[in-house]
Amino acid sequence: MKREPTPKEKAIAALELKRPFPGKVPTFELEFQLTEELLGKPMHLSGWDKATASERERMLKENAEIYLEVAERLDYCILMLSYVVPDDNAIVFMTNYIRKLVGDRYLLICHGDATFAIPSGGDMVEFAAAFFERPDEMHEIAKKRVQWALKRGKRLREECGIDGFALCSDYCFNTGPFWSPKMFREFITPYLKELVAGYKEMGAYVIKHTDGNIMPILDQLLECEPHGLHALDCQASDMDIATIKKLAGDKVCLLGGVQCSLLQTGTEEQIVEHCKYVLRHGMPGGGFIYATTNVAFKGLPLERYLLMLEIRDRYGWYDEQGNPCPELMSEFERVS
């Protein structure tokens, strides 16, 4: 009897651009902040500094167990650990504990970016000026940050076998990148490329996240060869999953696509049509993981998030040949 692939195997098939397994398109979230709404159980997200060693272990175990319950309920294939732990020692503990509970069922990842990101409003002017006034210093900082991140990554791979890293430095606003494409190529691309290559050499999977309109730098992001690109922020100008799929779908796995703000404020009909659009254009050929354009954040109505997954249940599946749901695609063909 043929064995059902694990969620991790489905994630890897997508990240490696292989033919998708029969069944539902894989899904995940960088963060799921609605555990209390879904399960009646909040995660421990604070109080770590005051916890004793035994209390800390209890909190980490409870977070792991709640996260696994979320993953089973919502059918996640990837578990992002960084937001439910306070530090790297906790990542090691939780990774090993999850594997003790469920084996190698899920792809386990954590934060791992070291490249420059859009700064806070408080130091934005000073930060921007530094690239013009002290470029050599900024290059040196970028180089040292990558070296530190790879050293950390090596430790995590050796101590707990973390499966991959999500690179979560944001580069773009809704209107476009913080840096011009020329400056991005000088101060970001070489270091992102080195970081991705270093992680991949360790055998880790790499997902690059950034919000906003990435179109002016999409070619550079693809040059860096991450396994996945998240979050396909359709709220930003010029961001359309159909276009991105045509430009990048044979080069990188696409993750995301479902607009968070629409889930919060749109009508049910708008959400349904939007989710179907994302599935129609993301699923063909595989290399796609269904998710929101950011995270399932606190305050997002749970019923709206579950509606997004309900559309996946109805339309987001592949047949034995790896083709998307015929009903979804035939409807699309009638409309187009």
C-alpha positions in Angstrom: 0.0 0.0 0.0 1.3 3.4 -1.0 2.5 5.5 2.0 0.9 9.0 2.4 3.7 11.6 2.1 4.4 13.6 5.3 3.8 17.4 5.5 7.6 17.8 5.4 7.9 15.8 2.2 5.2 17.9 0.6 7.0 21.1 1.6 10.3 19.8 0.2 8.7 18.8 -3.1 7.4 22.4 -3.4 10.7 24.0 -2.4 12.6 21.8 -4.8 10.1 22.5 -7.6 9.3 18.9 -8.0 5.9 17.5 -9.2 3.5 18.0 -6.4 2.1 15.0 -4.5 -1.6 14.2 -5.1 -3.8 15.9 -2.5 -4.1 19.4 -1.1 -1.5 22.1 -1.9 0.8 22.6 1.1 0.2 25.4 3.5 1.9 27.2 6.4 2.3 30.5 8.1 5.4 32.3 9.3 3.4 33.0 12.5 0.0 31.8 13.6 -1.0 34.2 16.4 -4.5 33.0 16.9 -3.9 29.9 19.0 -6.2 31.1 21.8 -9.0 31.7 19.4 -8.5 28.4 17.7 -7.7 26.1 20.6 -8.4 28.2 23.7 -4.7 27.9 24.6 -2.4 31.0 24.3 1.3 30.4 23.7 4.0 31.6 26.0 5.4 34.7 24.3 6.8 36.6 27.3 8.1 36.1 30.8 11.1 34.2 29.7 13.6 36.4 31.6 11.8 35.7 34.9 11.3 32.0 34.4 13.4 29.4 36.3 15.1 26.7 34.2 12.3 24.2 35.0 9.6 26.8 34.2 11.3 27.7 31.0 11.4 24.0 29.9 7.7 23.6 30.8 6.9 26.8 28.7 8.8 25.5 25.8 7.2 22.1 25.9 3.8 23.6 26.1 4.5 25.9 23.2 5.7 22.9 21.1 2.6 20.9 22.0 0.2 23.8 21.1 2.1 24.4 17.9 1.8 20.8 16.9 -1.9 20.9 17.6 -2.2 23.9 15.4 -0.2 22.2 12.7 -2.4 19.1 12.8 -5.6 21.2 12.8 -4.6 23.5 10.0 -2.5 21.0 8.0 0.7 23.0 8.1 3.8 21.5 6.4 6.4 24.0 7.8 6.8 25.1 11.4 8.5 28.4 12.0 10.0 28.2 15.5 11.5 31.6 16.1 8.4 33.4 17.2 7.6 31.0 20.0 11.0 30.8 21.6 13.2 33.4 23.3 16.7 32.5 22.0 18.8 30.0 20.1 19.2 27.6 23.0 15.4 27.4 23.0 15.3 26.7 19.3 17.6 23.7 19.9 15.5 22.5 22.7 12.2 22.9 20.9 13.5 21.3 17.6 14.7 18.2 19.5 11.5 18.1 21.6 9.2 18.3 18.5 11.2 15.5 16.8 10.9 13.4 20.0 7.1 13.8 19.8 6.4 13.4 16.1 9.6 12.4 14.4 10.5 14.1 11.2 7.0 15.0 10.3 7.4 18.7 9.7 10.0 21.0 8.1 11.4 23.0 11.0 12.8 26.4 10.3 13.8 29.6 12.2 14.9 33.1 11.5 18.3 33.4 9.8 18.6 36.7 7.9 21.7 39.0 8.3 21.2 41.4 5.4 20.2 45.0 5.9 16.5 45.7 6.3 14.3 48.8 6.2 15.2 50.7 9.4 12.8 52.0 11.9 11.5 55.6 11.5 13.7 56.8 14.4 17.0 56.2 12.6 16.0 56.0 8.9 17.8 59.2 7.8 21.0 58.4 9.6 20.9 54.8 8.2 20.3 56.0 4.6 23.0 58.6 4.8 25.6 56.0 6.0 25.5 54.2 2.6 26.7 57.4 0.9 28.9 58.8 3.6 30.5 55.6 4.9 30.1 52.9 2.2 33.2 50.9 3.3 32.0 50.7 6.8 28.5 49.5 5.7 30.2 46.8 3.5 32.2 45.7 6.5 29.1 45.5 8.7 27.3 43.5 6.1 30.2 41.1 5.7 30.5 40.5 9.5 26.7 40.0 9.9 26.7 37.3 7.3 29.7 35.6 8.9 28.0 35.6 12.2 24.7 34.3 10.8 26.5 31.4 9.0 28.4 30.5 12.2 25.1 30.5 14.1 23.4 28.4 11.4 26.2 25.9 11.5 25.7 25.5 15.3 21.9 25.0 14.9 22.4 22.5 12.1 24.8 20.5 14.2 23.0 20.7 17.6 19.4 20.1 16.4 19.4 19.6 12.7 17.1 22.6 12.0 15.8 22.1 8.5 16.0 25.6 7.2 16.0 29.3 7.6 13.6 32.1 6.9 15.4 35.3 5.9 13.0 37.9 7.1 14.7 41.3 6.5 12.1 43.5 4.7 13.5 45.4 1.7 10.4 47.0 0.2 7.5 49.4 0.8 4.2 49.1 -1.1 5.6 51.4 -3.8 9.0 49.7 -4.2 12.4 49.0 -2.5 14.0 51.2 0.2 17.2 51.0 -1.9 17.4 51.7 -5.6 18.2 48.6 -7.7 21.7 49.9 -8.2 22.3 50.3 -4.4 20.6 47.0 -3.7 23.0 45.3 -6.0 26.0 46.9 -4.2 24.9 46.6 -0.5 22.4 43.7 -0.4 22.7 41.2 -3.2 26.3 40.0 -2.7 25.6 39.4 1.0 22.3 37.7 0.4 23.8 35.5 -2.2 26.6 34.5 0.2 24.2 33.9 3.0 21.9 31.7 0.9 24.8 29.8 -0.6 26.3 29.2 2.9 23.0 27.8 4.3 22.5 25.6 1.2 26.0 24.2 1.6 25.0 23.1 5.1 22.0 21.2 3.6 19.4 23.7 4.8 16.4 25.0 3.0 16.2 28.8 2.5 13.1 30.9 2.3 13.5 34.6 1.6 10.7 36.8 3.0 10.1 40.4 2.2 6.9 42.5 2.2 6.2 45.2 -0.4 6.7 45.6 -4.1 9.7 43.5 -5.0 9.4 43.8 -8.8 12.3 46.2 -9.3 14.6 43.8 -7.5 13.0 40.5 -8.4 15.8 39.6 -10.8 18.4 40.1 -8.0 16.4 38.1 -5.5 16.3 35.2 -8.0 20.1 35.5 -8.7 20.6 34.7 -5.0 18.8 31.3 -5.5 16.8 30.8 -2.3 14.5 27.8 -2.4 11.5 29.9 -1.7 10.2 33.5 -2.0 7.6 34.7 0.5 5.1 36.5 0.8 4.0 37.8 -2.7 2.5 40.9 -1.2 -0.4 41.7 -3.5 -1.4 44.7 -1.5 1.7 46.4 -2.9 1.7 48.1 -6.3 2.6 45.9 -9.3 2.5 42.7 -7.3 0.4 40.1 -9.0 0.9 36.3 -8.4 0.1 35.5 -12.0 2.9 37.8 -13.2 5.4 36.5 -10.6 4.5 32.9 -11.4 5.4 33.5 -15.1 8.6 35.3 -14.3 9.9 33.2 -11.4 7.8 30.1 -11.0 10.3 27.8 -12.7 13.2 29.3 -10.6 11.9 29.5 -7.1 9.1 28.1 -4.9 6.4 30.8 -4.3 4.9 31.0 -0.8 2.0 33.2 0.2 -0.3 35.3 -2.0 -3.4 35.7 0.2 -3.8 39.3 1.1 -4.0 39.8 4.9 -5.8 43.1 4.8 -8.5 41.6 2.6 -9.0 38.8 5.0 -9.6 41.4 7.7 -11.8 43.9 5.9 -13.1 42.3 2.7 -16.4 40.7 2.1 -16.8 37.0 2.2 -17.3 37.0 -1.6 -14.2 39.0 -2.2 -12.1 36.7 0.0 -13.4 33.6 -1.8 -12.6 35.0 -5.3 -9.2 36.3 -4.2 -8.2 32.9 -2.7 -9.3 31.1 -5.8 -7.3 33.5 -7.9 -4.2 32.8 -5.8 -4.7 29.1 -6.2 -5.3 29.2 -9.9 -2.1 31.1 -10.6 0.1 29.6 -7.9 -0.6 25.9 -8.2 0.1 25.0 -11.8 3.4 23.1 -12.1 3.9 22.9 -8.4 6.5 25.0 -6.6 3.8 26.7 -4.5 2.9 26.9 -0.8 -0.4 28.6 0.0 -0.2 31.2 2.8 -1.0 34.8 3.7 1.1 37.7 2.5 2.5 38.2 6.0 1.3 36.2 9.1 -2.0 35.2 10.7 -1.8 38.1 13.1 -3.6 38.8 16.4 -6.8 40.6 15.6 -7.4 38.8 12.3 -10.9 37.2 12.6 -10.3 33.5 13.0 -13.4 32.8 10.8 -11.8 34.7 7.9 -8.6 32.8 8.2 -10.5 29.5 8.3 -12.5 30.6 5.2 -9.1 31.0 3.4 -8.3 27.4 4.3 -11.9 26.3 3.4 -11.2 27.5 -0.2 -8.0 25.4 -0.1 -10.1 22.4 1.0 -12.5 22.8 -1.9 -10.2 23.9 -4.7 -6.6 23.6 -3.7 -5.7 20.0 -4.6 -3.7 18.2 -7.2 -4.6 15.0 -9.0 -2.3 11.9 -9.5 -0.5 13.6 -12.4 0.2 16.8 -10.3 -2.5 18.9 -12.1 -4.6 21.4 -10.2 -8.2 20.8 -9.3 -10.1 20.5 -12.6 -13.1 22.4 -11.2 -10.8 25.4 -10.3 -9.1 25.5 -13.7 -12.2 24.9 -15.8 -13.9 27.8 -14.1 -10.8 29.9 -14.7 -10.8 29.0 -18.4 -14.5 29.9 -18.6 -13.8 33.3 -17.1 -10.7 34.0 -19.2 
